[in-house]
Amino acid sequence: MLPQQSRLQLVGFDDGRANKGGFRVASHSSMRNNIKPHHIFGNWNRYFKLPYICFLEVSLFCSYFLFTLFHQKGAVAFTLDFSKSLSSFFLKDIRIHNPPAGITVGVGQIYYHKDLSAVINTSLQRFFEFPVSFPCAYPIIVNDNGNVKIELKNGTEIDLEFNENNIEQTSNIIKRYFQYFNKITESCIYHVQVAHQVQDTRMNLEVFVEFTHDYDTDTIFMDLSHTRFQEKFDLTSQNSILSTFDFSIPIFIGILNICALIIMGNQTYNLYRYCYAKATDSGQRPFDVFWKKFDKWDLFALLTHIVSIAASIMYILVGQDIEETIPPIVYLMAASSFLHSMLLVRYLKLKPSAFLILMVFYNSAIKILQFLVGCLTVFIGFLCFTNCIFGHLSENFATAMQGSAFLFCTMHGDSLKDFYDTMVLQYDINYYFGFFTATFWILFALSILYNITISIVQEMMSIEEYKLAHKDDEQTMPAFNIIFNDLALLSAKHSL
């Protein structure tokens, strides 16, 4: 029976005590007996049960962002600055003649034996000038001898040692193998003295100068590199750990991951108990019911937390005091931060409009791959064609990998001028042949592949927007029907 008059009721107040200002207090423990473990946000809304796992994963994402920020301002900034200073020191006043006409100019390329001989002689001398002239706050102690390793075409390796007194003799020995070498590697080890340490603490630094002979283009590529190091902090000192973000943040990340694993294990156990009770009542297999309600993202979350814990422990114990070009721990920490970022994708499903772009990307990627498989034969055929004709004339087609990257760039409208210059400005190739060959690929790649790819993405975007709009209509229509039914009943009651 509908009431004749409507009365405004304050939420949270008892009916009889509204004027006295008293609150109704109720325990939620009895309400939580009906919670569904696989609906963490529904439990938060209905039964006031906080989704701790969501808060932990967001906190881990923010922690990795802070760690990346401090890592970039510390180790990365130091490495880049040190590398630039090292390159400027070893490469200053080195002059290389321009290449012959028709050969593309590249970074670090040497085209004449005369230039190669001068660069080798200069680099050997600067190995011993480095400790004296290089601006560094810490003292640099050079090792007694440097090393030269020559790799010949027949697989033979020749090892030489040089010092400050026999640079000229070493340079003359290297010249004998100019026609037969694959790679020449010069290196020297230095010891960087940490000045503020009480004990004799040294960090090893090794500088490499490599000359690689590319027989496809008949040029020499020069490469300068060095081992990377970072000062090792004393982990036995509590002040050192707490005041150094490179160690305090990984410790915090490890603790959060352990807490997340404990909560995930507890949630999985509660879900199995819930599914076991449901399966017992309905006569189904408990595991089938459990696997149906189990969120498969938890498997990805389990892998993410395990990798993150391992990365945090290794970073705390090992740090970056690893004498390699890129320390392996950096790959592990990078993978952990990426996995934690991808783990937040599952929460975007709660908001379909935010999850729209991911669904478009997923569905369009499948169709684009199917389309590209059909065009793969043309791509491989044109790659083989250009490698055979232009491989000995340009480094862009010297190898299959370089040719694939160059063709892929032009397929998206990048490096078109370089693409035409590579095929047209060649003395061994007819001008019109190179022009029409380049035009054929541009028309095929840019006009067909690129535009059809965009069309597929637009089609998937329209489909997902249509689904989202109709899904919103389905969710709002029942509510409107209830309102219309109530209004109809009220109007009928008043008419009576």
BAVEX-617228 format. One line per 8 residues: for each residue x, y, z of C-alpha. Coordinates in nm, 2 decimals, always signed. Layout:
N
X Y Z ~ ...
% end
This chain:
496
+0.00 +0.00 +0.00 ~ +0.14 +0.33 -0.10 ~ +0.16 +0.61 +0.16 ~ -0.06 +0.92 +0.10 ~ +0.22 +1.16 +0.20 ~ +0.60 +1.14 +0.14 ~ +0.83 +1.22 +0.43 ~ +1.19 +1.32 +0.40
+1.41 +1.08 +0.59 ~ +1.77 +1.16 +0.68 ~ +2.01 +0.89 +0.59 ~ +2.20 +0.76 +0.89 ~ +1.94 +0.87 +1.15 ~ +1.69 +0.65 +1.33 ~ +1.32 +0.73 +1.26 ~ +1.23 +0.79 +1.62
+1.55 +0.97 +1.71 ~ +1.59 +1.21 +1.41 ~ +1.50 +1.52 +1.62 ~ +1.73 +1.41 +1.90 ~ +2.04 +1.39 +1.67 ~ +2.12 +1.03 +1.74 ~ +2.30 +0.80 +1.49 ~ +2.22 +0.44 +1.42
+2.52 +0.22 +1.47 ~ +2.53 -0.13 +1.31 ~ +2.81 -0.39 +1.29 ~ +2.91 -0.49 +0.93 ~ +3.04 -0.83 +1.05 ~ +2.71 -1.00 +1.00 ~ +2.67 -0.84 +0.65 ~ +3.01 -0.97 +0.54
+2.89 -1.33 +0.56 ~ +2.75 -1.30 +0.20 ~ +3.05 -1.14 +0.03 ~ +3.18 -1.28 -0.30 ~ +3.56 -1.31 -0.30 ~ +3.58 -1.26 -0.68 ~ +3.40 -0.92 -0.66 ~ +3.65 -0.71 -0.47
+3.50 -0.37 -0.57 ~ +3.15 -0.49 -0.52 ~ +3.24 -0.60 -0.17 ~ +3.39 -0.25 -0.11 ~ +3.07 -0.08 -0.22 ~ +2.82 -0.31 -0.04 ~ +3.01 -0.45 +0.26 ~ +3.28 -0.18 +0.32
+3.56 -0.43 +0.26 ~ +3.86 -0.24 +0.12 ~ +4.04 -0.38 -0.19 ~ +4.39 -0.38 -0.04 ~ +4.54 -0.55 -0.34 ~ +4.44 -0.26 -0.57 ~ +4.59 -0.01 -0.34 ~ +4.92 -0.21 -0.31
+4.95 -0.24 -0.69 ~ +4.89 +0.13 -0.74 ~ +5.15 +0.20 -0.47 ~ +5.40 -0.03 -0.64 ~ +5.35 +0.15 -0.97 ~ +5.41 +0.49 -0.80 ~ +5.72 +0.34 -0.62 ~ +5.87 +0.22 -0.95
+5.80 +0.57 -1.10 ~ +5.99 +0.73 -0.82 ~ +6.27 +0.48 -0.85 ~ +6.30 +0.54 -1.22 ~ +6.31 +0.91 -1.16 ~ +6.59 +0.89 -0.90 ~ +6.77 +0.63 -1.12 ~ +6.76 +0.87 -1.42
+6.89 +1.16 -1.21 ~ +7.16 +0.95 -1.06 ~ +7.32 +0.66 -1.24 ~ +7.18 +0.74 -1.59 ~ +7.27 +1.11 -1.58 ~ +7.62 +1.02 -1.46 ~ +7.67 +0.76 -1.73 ~ +7.55 +0.98 -2.01
+7.77 +1.27 -1.90 ~ +8.07 +1.05 -1.85 ~ +8.02 +0.89 -2.19 ~ +8.00 +1.23 -2.36 ~ +8.31 +1.35 -2.18 ~ +8.50 +1.04 -2.27 ~ +8.39 +1.06 -2.64 ~ +8.49 +1.42 -2.66
+8.83 +1.35 -2.51 ~ +8.92 +1.05 -2.74 ~ +8.76 +1.19 -3.06 ~ +8.87 +1.55 -3.04 ~ +9.08 +1.68 -3.34 ~ +9.04 +1.36 -3.53 ~ +8.99 +1.44 -3.90 ~ +8.85 +1.20 -4.15
+8.84 +1.27 -4.52 ~ +8.51 +1.27 -4.71 ~ +8.41 +0.95 -4.88 ~ +8.43 +0.90 -5.26 ~ +8.15 +1.04 -5.46 ~ +7.83 +0.83 -5.45 ~ +7.89 +0.68 -5.10 ~ +7.66 +0.78 -4.82
+7.83 +0.95 -4.53 ~ +7.78 +0.77 -4.20 ~ +7.87 +0.84 -3.83 ~ +8.20 +0.69 -3.73 ~ +8.29 +0.56 -4.08 ~ +8.65 +0.56 -4.21 ~ +8.70 +0.52 -4.58 ~ +9.08 +0.54 -4.64
+9.37 +0.34 -4.49 ~ +9.56 +0.66 -4.43 ~ +9.28 +0.79 -4.20 ~ +9.26 +0.45 -4.03 ~ +9.63 +0.45 -3.95 ~ +9.61 +0.81 -3.81 ~ +9.31 +0.73 -3.59 ~ +9.47 +0.41 -3.45
+9.80 +0.59 -3.37 ~ +9.61 +0.88 -3.20 ~ +9.39 +0.66 -3.00 ~ +9.69 +0.46 -2.87 ~ +9.85 +0.78 -2.75 ~ +9.54 +0.91 -2.58 ~ +9.51 +0.60 -2.37 ~ +9.80 +0.72 -2.17
+9.71 +1.09 -2.19 ~ +9.37 +1.01 -2.04 ~ +9.46 +0.98 -1.67 ~ +9.65 +1.31 -1.68 ~ +9.42 +1.53 -1.89 ~ +9.07 +1.40 -1.82 ~ +8.88 +1.62 -1.57 ~ +8.78 +1.40 -1.28
+8.74 +1.46 -0.91 ~ +8.89 +1.12 -0.83 ~ +9.25 +1.02 -0.91 ~ +9.28 +0.79 -1.21 ~ +9.56 +0.53 -1.21 ~ +9.64 +0.37 -1.55 ~ +9.73 +0.01 -1.58 ~ +10.09 -0.07 -1.70
+10.00 -0.20 -2.04 ~ +9.71 -0.17 -2.29 ~ +9.58 -0.45 -2.51 ~ +9.52 -0.48 -2.88 ~ +9.31 -0.77 -3.02 ~ +9.30 -0.83 -3.40 ~ +9.04 -1.07 -3.54 ~ +9.13 -1.18 -3.90
+8.89 -1.31 -4.17 ~ +9.01 -1.67 -4.13 ~ +8.92 -1.67 -3.76 ~ +9.27 -1.62 -3.63 ~ +9.31 -1.39 -3.33 ~ +9.63 -1.19 -3.26 ~ +9.68 -1.04 -2.91 ~ +9.93 -0.75 -2.86
+10.03 -0.55 -2.56 ~ +10.14 -0.18 -2.58 ~ +10.27 +0.08 -2.34 ~ +10.37 +0.44 -2.36 ~ +10.71 +0.36 -2.51 ~ +10.62 +0.12 -2.80 ~ +10.31 +0.29 -2.95 ~ +10.48 +0.35 -3.29
+10.58 -0.02 -3.31 ~ +10.24 -0.14 -3.22 ~ +10.08 +0.08 -3.48 ~ +10.31 -0.05 -3.75 ~ +10.22 -0.41 -3.66 ~ +9.85 -0.33 -3.69 ~ +9.90 -0.18 -4.03 ~ +10.02 -0.52 -4.17
+9.66 -0.66 -4.12 ~ +9.46 -0.38 -4.28 ~ +9.36 -0.60 -4.57 ~ +9.27 -0.90 -4.37 ~ +9.10 -0.80 -4.04 ~ +8.74 -0.82 -3.93 ~ +8.78 -0.62 -3.61 ~ +9.05 -0.44 -3.42
+8.99 -0.38 -3.05 ~ +9.21 -0.15 -2.84 ~ +9.15 -0.14 -2.46 ~ +9.31 -0.01 -2.15 ~ +9.21 -0.06 -1.78 ~ +9.21 +0.23 -1.53 ~ +9.16 +0.23 -1.15 ~ +8.95 +0.52 -1.02
+9.05 +0.60 -0.66 ~ +8.76 +0.69 -0.43 ~ +8.91 +0.98 -0.24 ~ +8.67 +1.00 +0.06 ~ +8.70 +0.64 +0.16 ~ +8.93 +0.55 +0.45 ~ +9.03 +0.22 +0.30 ~ +9.19 +0.17 -0.05
+8.87 +0.15 -0.26 ~ +8.91 +0.14 -0.63 ~ +8.66 +0.11 -0.92 ~ +8.78 -0.04 -1.24 ~ +8.72 +0.14 -1.57 ~ +8.80 -0.01 -1.90 ~ +8.79 +0.19 -2.23 ~ +8.75 +0.02 -2.57
+8.81 +0.16 -2.92 ~ +8.68 -0.08 -3.18 ~ +8.74 -0.08 -3.56 ~ +8.50 -0.31 -3.75 ~ +8.56 -0.38 -4.12 ~ +8.23 -0.39 -4.32 ~ +8.31 -0.58 -4.64 ~ +7.98 -0.50 -4.80
+8.05 -0.13 -4.82 ~ +8.43 -0.16 -4.78 ~ +8.44 +0.09 -4.50 ~ +8.56 +0.09 -4.14 ~ +8.32 +0.16 -3.85 ~ +8.48 +0.31 -3.54 ~ +8.31 +0.26 -3.20 ~ +8.41 +0.40 -2.86
+8.27 +0.23 -2.54 ~ +8.36 +0.18 -2.18 ~ +8.25 -0.02 -1.88 ~ +7.99 +0.14 -1.65 ~ +8.03 +0.15 -1.28 ~ +7.86 +0.31 -0.98 ~ +8.00 +0.36 -0.63 ~ +7.90 +0.08 -0.40
+7.74 +0.19 -0.08 ~ +7.79 +0.01 +0.26 ~ +7.48 -0.19 +0.33 ~ +7.58 -0.25 +0.69 ~ +7.53 +0.11 +0.77 ~ +7.16 +0.19 +0.85 ~ +7.21 +0.56 +0.76 ~ +7.34 +0.46 +0.42
+7.03 +0.25 +0.34 ~ +6.77 +0.49 +0.46 ~ +6.93 +0.80 +0.31 ~ +7.00 +0.66 -0.03 ~ +6.70 +0.62 -0.25 ~ +6.87 +0.37 -0.48 ~ +6.84 +0.12 -0.19 ~ +6.55 +0.24 +0.03
+6.30 +0.24 -0.26 ~ +6.39 -0.12 -0.37 ~ +6.35 -0.23 +0.00 ~ +6.01 -0.06 +0.01 ~ +5.91 -0.22 -0.32 ~ +6.01 -0.57 -0.20 ~ +5.80 -0.53 +0.12 ~ +5.49 -0.42 -0.08
+5.53 -0.72 -0.32 ~ +5.55 -0.96 -0.03 ~ +5.23 -0.81 +0.12 ~ +5.06 -0.83 -0.22 ~ +5.15 -1.20 -0.25 ~ +5.01 -1.27 +0.10 ~ +4.68 -1.09 +0.02 ~ +4.65 -1.27 -0.31
+4.70 -1.60 -0.15 ~ +4.44 -1.52 +0.11 ~ +4.19 -1.41 -0.15 ~ +4.25 -1.72 -0.36 ~ +4.20 -1.94 -0.05 ~ +3.87 -1.76 +0.03 ~ +3.76 -1.79 -0.33 ~ +3.82 -2.17 -0.33
+3.62 -2.21 -0.01 ~ +3.34 -2.00 -0.15 ~ +3.34 -2.21 -0.48 ~ +3.36 -2.53 -0.28 ~ +3.04 -2.44 -0.09 ~ +2.86 -2.34 -0.41 ~ +2.97 -2.65 -0.59 ~ +2.85 -2.87 -0.30
+2.51 -2.72 -0.31 ~ +2.47 -2.74 -0.69 ~ +2.65 -3.08 -0.73 ~ +2.93 -2.95 -0.96 ~ +3.30 -3.00 -0.94 ~ +3.46 -2.75 -0.71 ~ +3.76 -2.69 -0.93 ~ +3.54 -2.61 -1.24
+3.35 -2.35 -1.04 ~ +3.67 -2.21 -0.90 ~ +3.84 -2.18 -1.24 ~ +3.53 -2.01 -1.39 ~ +3.53 -1.74 -1.12 ~ +3.91 -1.72 -1.09 ~ +4.06 -1.40 -1.24 ~ +4.33 -1.50 -1.48
+4.50 -1.17 -1.43 ~ +4.61 -1.31 -1.09 ~ +4.85 -1.54 -1.27 ~ +5.01 -1.24 -1.44 ~ +5.01 -1.07 -1.11 ~ +5.19 -1.36 -0.94 ~ +5.46 -1.36 -1.21 ~ +5.50 -0.98 -1.18
+5.54 -0.99 -0.80 ~ +5.79 -1.27 -0.81 ~ +6.00 -1.10 -1.07 ~ +5.98 -0.77 -0.88 ~ +6.10 -0.93 -0.55 ~ +6.39 -1.10 -0.73 ~ +6.48 -0.77 -0.90 ~ +6.47 -0.58 -0.57
+6.68 -0.83 -0.38 ~ +6.94 -0.84 -0.66 ~ +6.95 -0.46 -0.69 ~ +7.00 -0.43 -0.31 ~ +7.28 -0.69 -0.30 ~ +7.45 -0.63 -0.63 ~ +7.35 -0.27 -0.72 ~ +7.50 -0.15 -1.05
+7.86 -0.23 -0.96 ~ +7.88 -0.46 -1.26 ~ +8.15 -0.40 -1.52 ~ +7.96 -0.46 -1.84 ~ +7.82 -0.23 -2.11 ~ +7.47 -0.25 -1.97 ~ +7.43 -0.43 -1.63 ~ +7.19 -0.72 -1.64
+7.02 -0.59 -1.32 ~ +6.90 -0.30 -1.53 ~ +6.71 -0.53 -1.76 ~ +6.54 -0.70 -1.47 ~ +6.44 -0.38 -1.30 ~ +6.31 -0.25 -1.64 ~ +6.10 -0.56 -1.69 ~ +5.96 -0.53 -1.33
+5.85 -0.17 -1.38 ~ +5.69 -0.26 -1.72 ~ +5.50 -0.56 -1.57 ~ +5.37 -0.35 -1.28 ~ +5.25 -0.09 -1.53 ~ +5.07 -0.35 -1.74 ~ +4.92 -0.50 -1.43 ~ +4.70 -0.19 -1.38
+4.53 -0.26 -1.71 ~ +4.29 -0.50 -1.55 ~ +4.14 -0.22 -1.34 ~ +4.06 -0.02 -1.66 ~ +3.79 -0.29 -1.73 ~ +3.59 -0.13 -1.46 ~ +3.55 +0.18 -1.68 ~ +3.45 +0.07 -2.03
+3.53 +0.41 -2.18 ~ +3.88 +0.39 -2.05 ~ +3.92 +0.03 -2.17 ~ +3.80 +0.12 -2.52 ~ +4.14 +0.21 -2.67 ~ +4.29 -0.12 -2.55 ~ +4.01 -0.32 -2.70 ~ +4.06 -0.13 -3.03
+4.43 -0.20 -3.02 ~ +4.38 -0.57 -2.95 ~ +4.11 -0.64 -3.21 ~ +4.28 -0.43 -3.48 ~ +4.62 -0.59 -3.42 ~ +4.47 -0.93 -3.51 ~ +4.33 -0.80 -3.83 ~ +4.64 -0.60 -3.92
+4.85 -0.91 -3.87 ~ +4.63 -1.11 -4.10 ~ +4.65 -0.84 -4.36 ~ +5.03 -0.81 -4.33 ~ +5.07 -1.18 -4.37 ~ +4.92 -1.15 -4.72 ~ +5.16 -0.86 -4.80 ~ +5.46 -1.04 -4.66
+5.56 -1.20 -4.99 ~ +5.58 -0.87 -5.16 ~ +5.78 -0.72 -4.87 ~ +6.03 -1.01 -4.87 ~ +6.06 -1.01 -5.25 ~ +6.14 -0.63 -5.26 ~ +6.38 -0.67 -4.97 ~ +6.58 -0.94 -5.15
+6.57 -0.73 -5.47 ~ +6.71 -0.42 -5.30 ~ +6.97 -0.61 -5.10 ~ +7.11 -0.77 -5.41 ~ +7.12 -0.45 -5.62 ~ +7.19 -0.17 -5.36 ~ +7.35 -0.37 -5.08 ~ +7.71 -0.30 -5.20
+7.63 +0.07 -5.26 ~ +7.45 +0.18 -4.94 ~ +7.47 +0.08 -4.58 ~ +7.08 +0.10 -4.56 ~ +7.06 -0.22 -4.75 ~ +7.39 -0.38 -4.64 ~ +7.21 -0.65 -4.44 ~ +6.86 -0.79 -4.43
+6.79 -0.63 -4.09 ~ +6.90 -0.28 -4.21 ~ +6.70 -0.32 -4.53 ~ +6.39 -0.43 -4.34 ~ +6.41 -0.14 -4.10 ~ +6.46 +0.11 -4.38 ~ +6.17 -0.03 -4.58 ~ +5.95 -0.02 -4.27
+6.03 +0.34 -4.21 ~ +5.94 +0.44 -4.56 ~ +5.62 +0.24 -4.53 ~ +5.51 +0.49 -4.26 ~ +5.62 +0.80 -4.45 ~ +5.96 +0.84 -4.28 ~ +6.30 +0.89 -4.45 ~ +6.15 +0.93 -4.80
+6.42 +1.17 -4.91 ~ +6.70 +0.93 -4.80 ~ +6.51 +0.65 -4.97 ~ +6.51 +0.82 -5.30 ~ +6.87 +0.94 -5.26 ~ +6.98 +0.58 -5.19 ~ +6.83 +0.44 -5.50 ~ +6.87 +0.73 -5.75
+7.20 +0.89 -5.67 ~ +7.42 +0.59 -5.76 ~ +7.67 +0.59 -6.04 ~ +7.64 +0.22 -6.10 ~ +7.26 +0.23 -6.13 ~ +7.06 +0.40 -6.40 ~ +6.88 +0.71 -6.28 ~ +6.53 +0.61 -6.41
+6.57 +0.25 -6.28 ~ +6.63 +0.37 -5.93 ~ +6.35 +0.63 -5.95 ~ +6.08 +0.39 -6.07 ~ +6.20 +0.12 -5.82 ~ +6.17 +0.36 -5.53 ~ +5.83 +0.50 -5.66 ~ +5.69 +0.14 -5.68
+5.76 +0.07 -5.32 ~ +5.63 +0.41 -5.20 ~ +5.30 +0.36 -5.39 ~ +5.27 +0.01 -5.26 ~ +5.37 +0.08 -4.90 ~ +5.25 +0.43 -4.82 ~ +4.94 +0.43 -5.04 ~ +4.82 +0.07 -4.97
+4.97 -0.07 -4.65 ~ +4.96 +0.25 -4.45 ~ +4.61 +0.36 -4.55 ~ +4.45 +0.01 -4.51 ~ +4.61 -0.02 -4.17 ~ +4.45 +0.31 -4.06 ~ +4.11 +0.19 -4.21 ~ +4.13 -0.12 -4.00
+4.19 +0.07 -3.68 ~ +3.91 +0.31 -3.76 ~ +3.67 +0.03 -3.83 ~ +3.75 -0.14 -3.50 ~ +3.71 +0.19 -3.32 ~ +3.36 +0.24 -3.47 ~ +3.26 -0.12 -3.37 ~ +3.38 -0.08 -3.01
+3.22 +0.26 -2.98 ~ +2.89 +0.11 -3.10 ~ +2.92 -0.17 -2.85 ~ +2.99 +0.07 -2.57 ~ +2.70 +0.29 -2.66 ~ +2.45 +0.00 -2.67 ~ +2.60 -0.14 -2.35 ~ +2.53 +0.19 -2.17
+2.17 +0.19 -2.31 ~ +2.11 -0.16 -2.17 ~ +2.24 -0.05 -1.83 ~ +2.02 +0.26 -1.82 ~ +1.70 +0.13 -1.97 ~ +1.59 -0.08 -1.66 ~ +1.64 +0.22 -1.43 ~ +1.42 +0.43 -1.66
+1.15 +0.16 -1.68 ~ +1.14 +0.14 -1.30 ~ +1.09 +0.52 -1.28 ~ +0.82 +0.51 -1.55 ~ +0.64 +0.23 -1.37 ~ +0.64 +0.42 -1.03 ~ +0.51 +0.73 -1.20 ~ +0.23 +0.53 -1.36
+0.13 +0.37 -1.03 ~ +0.13 +0.71 -0.85 ~ -0.08 +0.87 -1.12 ~ -0.33 +0.58 -1.11 ~ -0.35 +0.61 -0.73 ~ -0.42 +0.98 -0.74 ~ -0.68 +0.93 -1.01 ~ -0.86 +0.69 -0.78
% end
